[in-house]
């Protein structure tokens, strides 16, 4: 029953949280910085260190893993080896569990209980000496480990090479959302040095669009993600500059398209996916709108008809029809424009000024966080309820 041809998703594994692409979008500078930091480890077997810091979804983990994979492949091509060990310290958030994860990278059958931290570190040291190849420990979310008293582990790992008298270079990479240099004691900082810092800025909307397109090319059937839907996903994720969020939206949009039997991802698929993660459109927010703003939002919702955005001119034409339907006087153009501005401030719509092909500029309106058809239903119900309440009040 699971054997069916997918019309949208070609390879779902490429949308997985822990998937690392072969090439990273707009992280060439950070990769080059890591290459500079660890050149002495690769070329001269000298221990190296690096701090990576930046916001959630800025590509720190993917860059670190991609660098380790590429470096291991490079060293193998030269007849050498690199052993790298990754630990997520938000999951392994105590010194004991972090060290256990490191031991198990060498021996998957190592028991979960019965050994102290020092005993496990001794076991790790023996494995490193036996392997005899450069080793790189990557501690992701290291700030969580430090808050839970893990500074001793970082110090111990940073001193491994000295204890082994340089026989095997032991290098260390720490990843966190903010700088953790203040959380390390002076002895550990002296082993690191302050110059080996790699910073990650939040992704811009254009960069997120590149990421979405690149991941769709790997994961989806050709043509399954129209340009306007890719742009919608990038726009939604740009509020946070978060690539993880963008890829999550891409995955959910694709799954929704599959479930609904669509041949491609549609704007409403993206809106439904966005609403499943977070939505600016709450019942309370809609209820607080007066009749004129409800009518305006309803007109915009109806005007969308599956489109990613509509011009204010088209929306105003629909607005006049809706006003007539509900027997509400249509306001003039300047007042209608002010209603749109108010709705944008509330996060219910998004506006953008674009150049028209025939010349001039025009305002376009989009609704990102809920399918317009569903929003129209909500507003219609609220307007009808308001009108019934008004009639009931007049009859009393």
QUIPE-V617914 format. One record per residue. RES is the residue in one small letter. PHI is phi in degrees with one decimal (* if undefined). NEAR is the number of other ideal C-beta (glycine too) atoms within 12 Angstrom. Layout:
res=RES phi=PHI near=NEAR
res=RES phi=PHI near=NEAR
This chain:
res=x phi=* near=3
res=x phi=-92.6 near=5
res=x phi=-88.5 near=5
res=x phi=-147.7 near=10
res=x phi=-80.3 near=10
res=x phi=-83.2 near=22
res=x phi=-91.8 near=22
res=x phi=-125.0 near=37
res=x phi=-93.1 near=33
res=x phi=-89.8 near=23
res=x phi=-146.0 near=20
res=x phi=-62.6 near=23
res=x phi=-64.2 near=16
res=x phi=-76.6 near=24
res=x phi=-105.1 near=32
res=x phi=-68.1 near=20
res=x phi=-57.5 near=18
res=x phi=-99.6 near=17
res=x phi=-71.8 near=24
res=x phi=-116.9 near=26
res=x phi=-64.1 near=29
res=x phi=-66.9 near=17
res=x phi=-131.9 near=20
res=x phi=-98.1 near=34
res=x phi=-79.0 near=32
res=x phi=55.9 near=26
res=x phi=-126.5 near=35
res=x phi=-64.6 near=17
res=x phi=-65.2 near=17
res=x phi=-69.1 near=34
res=x phi=-64.0 near=31
res=x phi=-65.7 near=17
res=x phi=-62.7 near=25
res=x phi=-66.9 near=39
res=x phi=-60.7 near=25
res=x phi=-65.4 near=21
res=x phi=-62.6 near=33
res=x phi=-105.3 near=39
res=x phi=-60.2 near=21
res=x phi=-69.0 near=21
res=x phi=-67.7 near=39
res=x phi=-74.8 near=33
res=x phi=-88.7 near=18
res=x phi=-127.7 near=15
res=x phi=55.5 near=26
res=x phi=-108.3 near=20
res=x phi=-57.2 near=36
res=x phi=-138.2 near=36
res=x phi=-141.3 near=41
res=x phi=-159.4 near=42
res=x phi=-105.9 near=41
res=x phi=-116.4 near=42
res=x phi=-141.6 near=34
res=x phi=168.7 near=30
res=x phi=-69.5 near=22
res=x phi=-59.0 near=25
res=x phi=77.2 near=30
res=x phi=-89.2 near=39
res=x phi=95.2 near=42
res=x phi=-64.4 near=44
res=x phi=-64.9 near=39
res=x phi=-61.3 near=39
res=x phi=-65.9 near=39
res=x phi=-60.9 near=46
res=x phi=-67.1 near=32
res=x phi=-62.5 near=30
res=x phi=-63.2 near=43
res=x phi=-63.1 near=37
res=x phi=-62.1 near=26
res=x phi=-66.0 near=27
res=x phi=-67.4 near=35
res=x phi=-62.3 near=27
res=x phi=-66.5 near=18
res=x phi=-63.5 near=22
res=x phi=-66.1 near=26
res=x phi=-65.1 near=16
res=x phi=-66.3 near=13
res=x phi=-98.5 near=13
res=x phi=85.7 near=8
res=x phi=-109.1 near=22
res=x phi=-144.1 near=23
res=x phi=-134.2 near=34
res=x phi=-103.0 near=32
res=x phi=-121.3 near=33
res=x phi=-125.3 near=35
res=x phi=-105.0 near=32
res=x phi=-130.1 near=40
res=x phi=-87.7 near=26
res=x phi=-79.8 near=36
res=x phi=-76.9 near=25
res=x phi=-85.4 near=18
res=x phi=-95.1 near=29
res=x phi=-95.3 near=26
res=x phi=-121.8 near=23
res=x phi=-57.9 near=33
res=x phi=-62.9 near=27
res=x phi=-69.0 near=26
res=x phi=-67.6 near=42
res=x phi=-65.3 near=38
res=x phi=-60.6 near=32
res=x phi=-62.8 near=32
res=x phi=-65.5 near=41
res=x phi=-60.4 near=33
res=x phi=-69.0 near=23
res=x phi=-67.6 near=27
res=x phi=-96.9 near=25
res=x phi=-139.4 near=18
res=x phi=-63.5 near=11
res=x phi=-94.0 near=8
res=x phi=-62.5 near=21
res=x phi=-64.3 near=14
res=x phi=-73.7 near=15
res=x phi=-132.6 near=11
res=x phi=104.7 near=12
res=x phi=-127.5 near=20
res=x phi=-80.9 near=15
res=x phi=-59.7 near=24
res=x phi=-62.0 near=16
res=x phi=-65.8 near=19
res=x phi=-67.0 near=32
res=x phi=-63.6 near=30
res=x phi=-63.1 near=19
res=x phi=-63.3 near=26
res=x phi=-60.3 near=39
res=x phi=-60.6 near=28
res=x phi=-65.3 near=19
res=x phi=-64.1 near=26
res=x phi=-63.9 near=33
res=x phi=-64.0 near=22
res=x phi=-67.4 near=17
res=x phi=-67.5 near=24
res=x phi=71.2 near=19
res=x phi=-113.3 near=26
res=x phi=-53.1 near=38
res=x phi=-125.7 near=41
res=x phi=-123.6 near=43
res=x phi=-93.9 near=45
res=x phi=-112.9 near=43
res=x phi=-105.9 near=46
res=x phi=-85.8 near=35
res=x phi=55.3 near=32
res=x phi=-62.2 near=48
res=x phi=-63.1 near=30
res=x phi=-66.6 near=29
res=x phi=-63.1 near=38
res=x phi=-65.0 near=32
res=x phi=-65.3 near=19
res=x phi=-99.3 near=22
res=x phi=80.8 near=19
res=x phi=-97.3 near=34
res=x phi=-65.1 near=30
res=x phi=-65.2 near=25
res=x phi=-62.8 near=39
res=x phi=-61.9 near=38
res=x phi=-62.6 near=27
res=x phi=-60.5 near=30
res=x phi=-65.3 near=41
res=x phi=-69.4 near=35
res=x phi=-101.8 near=24
res=x phi=-54.4 near=35
res=x phi=-61.2 near=31
res=x phi=-63.1 near=20
res=x phi=-66.3 near=22
res=x phi=-88.7 near=23
res=x phi=56.9 near=12
res=x phi=76.0 near=15
res=x phi=-64.5 near=21
res=x phi=-133.3 near=31
res=x phi=-75.3 near=36
res=x phi=-110.9 near=42
res=x phi=-109.5 near=42
res=x phi=-141.5 near=42
res=x phi=-125.9 near=45
res=x phi=-110.3 near=46
res=x phi=-121.4 near=44
res=x phi=-155.8 near=39
res=x phi=-75.3 near=27
res=x phi=-133.3 near=26
res=x phi=-62.6 near=24
res=x phi=-114.0 near=31
res=x phi=-58.8 near=27
res=x phi=-69.8 near=17
res=x phi=-87.8 near=27
res=x phi=-95.0 near=32
res=x phi=-73.9 near=18
res=x phi=-61.9 near=14
res=x phi=-65.2 near=16
res=x phi=-68.9 near=30
res=x phi=-63.1 near=25
res=x phi=-65.9 near=16
res=x phi=-76.0 near=29
res=x phi=-86.9 near=33
res=x phi=84.9 near=20
res=x phi=-93.7 near=18
res=x phi=-87.0 near=15
res=x phi=-88.8 near=30
res=x phi=-108.5 near=28
res=x phi=-113.8 near=34
res=x phi=-99.1 near=25
res=x phi=-124.0 near=37
res=x phi=-80.4 near=20
res=x phi=-62.5 near=27
res=x phi=-72.3 near=36
res=x phi=-80.1 near=23
res=x phi=-63.0 near=27
res=x phi=-64.0 near=19
res=x phi=-67.7 near=29
res=x phi=-62.8 near=38
res=x phi=-63.4 near=31
res=x phi=-60.0 near=27
res=x phi=-64.3 near=42
res=x phi=-61.1 near=46
res=x phi=-64.6 near=27
res=x phi=-64.5 near=29
res=x phi=-70.8 near=43
res=x phi=-63.3 near=40
res=x phi=-61.8 near=25
res=x phi=-79.7 near=29
res=x phi=-97.7 near=32
res=x phi=-108.0 near=36
res=x phi=-63.8 near=24
res=x phi=-52.1 near=15
res=x phi=83.0 near=17
res=x phi=-76.6 near=32
res=x phi=-119.0 near=41
res=x phi=-61.7 near=29
res=x phi=-56.6 near=19
res=x phi=-67.3 near=26
res=x phi=-75.3 near=43
res=x phi=-60.2 near=38
res=x phi=-65.8 near=32
res=x phi=-63.5 near=42
res=x phi=-62.4 near=45
res=x phi=-62.0 near=41
res=x phi=-64.9 near=34
res=x phi=-62.0 near=45
res=x phi=-77.2 near=41
res=x phi=-67.9 near=28
res=x phi=-58.7 near=26
res=x phi=-110.7 near=25
res=x phi=63.6 near=29
res=x phi=-108.2 near=34
res=x phi=-69.6 near=45
res=x phi=-61.3 near=32
res=x phi=-63.9 near=33
res=x phi=-61.1 near=46
res=x phi=-70.6 near=43
res=x phi=-62.6 near=30
res=x phi=-63.8 near=46
res=x phi=-61.6 near=47
res=x phi=-63.5 near=37
res=x phi=-64.8 near=30
res=x phi=-60.8 near=48
res=x phi=-68.2 near=42
res=x phi=-65.0 near=28
res=x phi=-61.9 near=30
res=x phi=-60.0 near=33
res=x phi=-63.8 near=27
res=x phi=-63.5 near=18
res=x phi=-89.8 near=20
res=x phi=72.6 near=14
res=x phi=-78.5 near=28
res=x phi=-78.4 near=20
res=x phi=-141.1 near=31
res=x phi=-69.3 near=44
res=x phi=-113.3 near=33
res=x phi=-54.6 near=40
res=x phi=-69.2 near=35
res=x phi=-61.9 near=38
res=x phi=-66.1 near=47
res=x phi=-63.9 near=41
res=x phi=-64.2 near=36
res=x phi=-62.2 near=38
res=x phi=-63.4 near=37
res=x phi=-66.7 near=28
res=x phi=-72.1 near=21
res=x phi=-91.5 near=29
res=x phi=-160.5 near=21
res=x phi=-141.5 near=25
res=x phi=-81.5 near=26
res=x phi=-97.8 near=33
res=x phi=-102.1 near=19
res=x phi=-58.5 near=16
res=x phi=-62.2 near=12
res=x phi=-65.8 near=25
res=x phi=-67.2 near=33
res=x phi=-65.9 near=20
res=x phi=-78.9 near=16
res=x phi=-71.7 near=29
res=x phi=-80.1 near=19
res=x phi=-59.6 near=28
res=x phi=-62.5 near=28
res=x phi=-71.7 near=35
res=x phi=-63.1 near=38
res=x phi=-61.1 near=41
res=x phi=-63.2 near=42
res=x phi=-66.8 near=43
res=x phi=-63.6 near=41
res=x phi=-61.0 near=43
res=x phi=-63.1 near=43
res=x phi=-60.9 near=40
res=x phi=-67.6 near=29
res=x phi=-68.4 near=35
res=x phi=-60.2 near=35
res=x phi=48.4 near=21
res=x phi=83.0 near=25
res=x phi=-82.7 near=28
res=x phi=-70.6 near=33
res=x phi=-159.9 near=33
res=x phi=-136.0 near=34
res=x phi=-76.0 near=26
res=x phi=-62.5 near=35
res=x phi=-63.6 near=22
res=x phi=-65.4 near=23
res=x phi=-63.3 near=40
res=x phi=-66.7 near=31
res=x phi=-62.8 near=21
res=x phi=-66.9 near=31
res=x phi=-57.4 near=40
res=x phi=-65.1 near=24
res=x phi=-67.5 near=19
res=x phi=-65.8 near=33
res=x phi=-58.9 near=27
res=x phi=-65.5 near=15
res=x phi=-60.6 near=19
res=x phi=-99.2 near=26
res=x phi=55.8 near=13
res=x phi=-115.9 near=25
res=x phi=-58.9 near=16
res=x phi=-75.2 near=24
res=x phi=-82.1 near=24
res=x phi=-71.4 near=15
res=x phi=-56.6 near=18
res=x phi=-63.1 near=12
res=x phi=-70.6 near=20
res=x phi=-60.0 near=33
res=x phi=-62.9 near=23
res=x phi=-68.8 near=18
res=x phi=-63.8 near=37
res=x phi=-61.6 near=39
res=x phi=-59.9 near=21
res=x phi=-63.4 near=24
res=x phi=-64.6 near=40
res=x phi=-65.6 near=27
res=x phi=-63.2 near=16
res=x phi=-81.2 near=24
res=x phi=79.6 near=23
res=x phi=-83.8 near=37
res=x phi=-136.1 near=39
res=x phi=-126.9 near=33
res=x phi=-116.7 near=28
res=x phi=-151.9 near=24
res=x phi=-92.8 near=15
res=x phi=-125.4 near=17
res=x phi=-81.7 near=12
res=x phi=-89.6 near=13
res=x phi=-61.2 near=8
res=x phi=-84.5 near=7
res=x phi=104.6 near=7
res=x phi=85.9 near=12
res=x phi=-128.5 near=15
res=x phi=-145.1 near=23
res=x phi=-85.3 near=29
res=x phi=-118.3 near=30
res=x phi=-120.1 near=40
res=x phi=-135.1 near=38
res=x phi=-122.6 near=50
res=x phi=-98.4 near=44
res=x phi=-99.2 near=34
res=x phi=-158.6 near=39
res=x phi=-59.5 near=34
res=x phi=-54.8 near=40
res=x phi=-62.4 near=24
res=x phi=-69.8 near=22
res=x phi=-62.8 near=39
res=x phi=-60.3 near=30
res=x phi=-62.4 near=19
res=x phi=-61.4 near=31
res=x phi=-69.5 near=37
res=x phi=-57.9 near=25
res=x phi=-62.6 near=19
res=x phi=-66.0 near=29
res=x phi=-64.7 near=34
res=x phi=-63.5 near=19
res=x phi=-65.2 near=19
res=x phi=-60.1 near=25
res=x phi=-67.8 near=21
res=x phi=-65.0 near=14
res=x phi=-63.9 near=16
res=x phi=-64.7 near=17
res=x phi=-66.5 near=12
res=x phi=-66.0 near=11
res=x phi=-67.4 near=10
res=x phi=-71.7 near=9
res=x phi=-79.2 near=8
res=x phi=-75.5 near=7
